[in-house]
Amino acid sequence: MIAATFGLAAATFLASAVEFVEAFTIVLAMGLGRSWRAALTGTAAAVLALTAVTAVAGMALIQWVSESVLQLVIGTLLLLFGLQWLRTAILRAAGLAPLHDERAAFRTEQDAARLAGHQVRLGLDWVAFVVSFKGVFLEGLEVVFIVITFGLSATRSNPHGLLVASGSAVLAGLLVVVVGIIARRPLSAVPENTMKYAVGLLLTSFGTFWAVEGLGYFGSGESLPWPGQDWAIIGLVFGGLVLSRLAVAGLRRTFKTSANQGVVASCASSSGS
């Protein structure tokens, strides 16, 4: 239970922090480039909408879906979601994909804000309101997804799982906002790519754990037990880390070999001409 609770809190906190940093960059660009009033109003509206989505989705899943089905569905979704994050992190670590640059994202948002036309609705700069609302809502949806899936799936081993997940997400959001207000610039110093790597490992591990447990639905209808119970999650995280580092090393070697062959071919072509 201790391992599962710590992993639940860590995964939710890190994943939420990554999404909140990206949302903060959008709101900061709209606030500095156009209107703070409209940007903050759009942010508040998005937070209210996300709160409603969380409450409705959470209650619906609790009342209408059995525990084993919930674990199977949520575990599979988390596994797919985590593999996507992990794939991106592996490609970035191997040098095959560019690292995420929060300053570049901020400049892009600022340029878009300057080029957009001026339109006022309900007394607000409509572009700043809509862009802020959309950015916070879309990034927030991923946070909601992680909070609900982690929180509900963990309730079997921890009755306060949803509370732990929600509290971790709120703490991450408050931390990003406080640091952002103090810095008043994009949070480019946050090791976002490393955090995504860690989150990808955690999501993949938890997703595998719960998906396998949920397979019991097709047998006895009850969750399948893991050897060592919740401590098996640590083994899954360690195994995922080892496999991902092997993948990074293999991709680097392949990329280096291909680059060297390209140089040799280019030199041979130049000599022949």
N, C-alpha and C positions, 0 to 999 in steps of 0.2 A: 504493500500500500504506500509506503514511503517513497519508493522508487517511482511508482506511477504518479503520485501527487506532485513530486518534484519535476518529473518530466512534463506533466500536464501544464504546470505553471510556467516552466521554462519555454516550452514550445509556443504556448499562447502569447507569452510576453514578447518573445523575439519576433514571431510572425506579425503580431500587432504593431510592434515598433517599426518594422520595415514599411508596413502599409501607411502608418501615421506619418512617417518621414516624407513619403512621396506625396501624401495629401497636403502636408504642411507646405511643401515647396509650391504647390499649385496656389494655395490660398495666399501665401506670401507674395507671389508674383502678381496676383490680382490686386492685392491690397496696396502694394507699392506702385504698381503700374497704372491702376485705375481708381479704385475706391475701397477703402477699408470698411466702410459701412456696408456696402453691398457684399463684399467678400465674407465678412463675418456673419451677415444675415443668411447668406447662402449656406455657410458652414452650419449654423444653428438649425436651419431647416433640414439639412441632410442628416444631422444627428438625431433629430426628432423622428424622421422617417426610418432611420436604421433601428431606433429603439422599438418602434412599432413592429417592424419586420421581425426583430429578434423575439419579441414577446409572442407574436402570433405563430411563427414557425416553431418555436420551442414548445409551446403548449400543444400544438397539433401533433408533433412527433411523440411527445410524452403520452398522449391519450390514445392515439390511433395505431401506433406501431409497437409490436412486441419487442422484447429486449434482444433476442437473437437476430431478428430481421434488422433491427436498428444497428446492431454491431456489424452485420454483414454489409449493409448498404453504406453506412458511414465509413467503415473500414476501407471498403473498396474506393470510395470517393477520396478519402484522405490519401490512400496509396497512390492513386492517379495524380492527385494534386501535388503530393510530395515528390513523386518521380519527375514531374515537370520542373519543379524548383531545383531538384538535385541535378537534373540534366543540364540546366542553364549554369549552375554553379560549377559543374565539372568542366564544361566547355570554357568557361571564363578562367578557371584555374589552369587549364591546359594551354591557354593563350589562343584559343580558336574562336572566342567571342569577346567583344569589347566589354570592359568593366562598366558597370552603371556609374554615371557621373551626375551627381545631384546638381552641380553648378551648371552643367550643360543643359539639364532639364529645366532649370530655373531660367536660363537665358532664352530658351525656346518659348517658354510660357510668357516671358516678358515681351518678346518680339511679337508674339501673337496678340497680346493685350494691346500693344501700341498700334498694330495694324487694323484691329477690329474697329468697326464704326461705333459712334456714340449713340446709344439708345436708352431712354429712360422709361421705366415702367414701375408703377407703384412707388414712385419717388426714389428708385434705386437705379444705379448703373446696371443695366440688364445683363450685359456681357460678363461683368465681374460676378454677378449673382449666379448666373447659370453655370459658368465655368467652375466656380467654387463649389456649388451644390453638386454638380456632376462629378468632380474630382473626389470630393469627400465621400459621396455616396458610393461610387464604384469601388474606391479603395476600402471603404468601410464594409462593403458587402463581403469582401474576403475575410475581414476580421470577424464579422457575424458568423460566417460559415465555419470558421475555425473554432470560435467560442462555442457554438451550438454543438458541432460534431464532437469536439473534445469533451465538452462538459457533459453531454448526455451519455456518451459511450463510457465515461469514467464513473458514472453514478453507481454501477454495480459494485466496484471495489471501494469507491469513495462517495458517500451520499451527498457530499458537498462539492462534487465535481463541477457542476455548472457554476457554483459560486466562486470556486477557485479560478476557473477559466475566465469568468467575467471580471473578477478582481484583477487578474493579471493583465487583461486587455486595457482596463481603465487605468491601471498604474502606468502601463506603457504609453498610453495617450497623454496622460498628465505630464509624464517626464519629457516627452517630445515637445509638448506645448511650452513648458517652462524653459527648457533649454533653448527652444526656438525664439521665445520672447527675449531672453537674455542676449542671444547672439544676434538676432535681427538679420539673419542671412541664412541661405540654404545650409542644411546640416550635412555638409559634404565630408566632415570629419568622422561621421558615424560609419563604422566598418560594415556597410550595408551588404556588400558581396559576401563577406565572411558570415554574416548573420543569416543570409539566405541559404548558404551552404549548411549551416547548423540546423536551420528550420527544415530544409529539405530532408536531412537525415532523420529528424524527429518525426516529421509527418509520415515519412515512409515507414519508419519503425512502428509507430502507433497504428498506422493504417494496416500494416501486415498483421499485427497482433490482434486487432479487433476483427478484421476480415476472417482470419482463421477461426477465431472464437465463434463468429457468426455462422460458420459452416455447419455448426451443430443443428441449425434449423432444419436441415435436410435429413437429419437422423432422428435423434430423440426430441428435437424441438428446443433443447437447452444448449447453452453455450459450451463449446469444447474447451476443456482446461489445457493450459500450457504447463510444461514442466517448470517448476519454480514459480508458477503463477506470474505475478506482475514483474518479478525480477527478470523474466525472460526479455523484457523490453530493453534492458541494458545490453544483453547479448545481441539483440537485433540492431541496436545503435552501433555497437562495436563492429559487427559484421558488415553493416552498411558503410561504415567509415573505411574499413580495410578495402572493400570492393571498389569504393569510389576513388580511393587513392591509387589503386592499381589501374583503374580506368584513366585517371589523369596522367599517370606515368606512361601508359600505353599510347595515349593520344599524343603526348608530347614527343615520344620517340617516333611515332608514325609521321607526325607533322615535320619533325626535323629531318627525317630520312627523305621525305618528299621534297622538302625545300632544297636539300643538298643535291638530289637528283636533278632538280630543275636548274640549279646553278651549273652542274656539270654539262647538262644538255645544252645550255645557253652558250657555254664556253666552246663546246665542240662545234656548234653551229657557226660561231664567230670565226673559229680557226679554219673551218672549211670554206668560208666565204673569202 
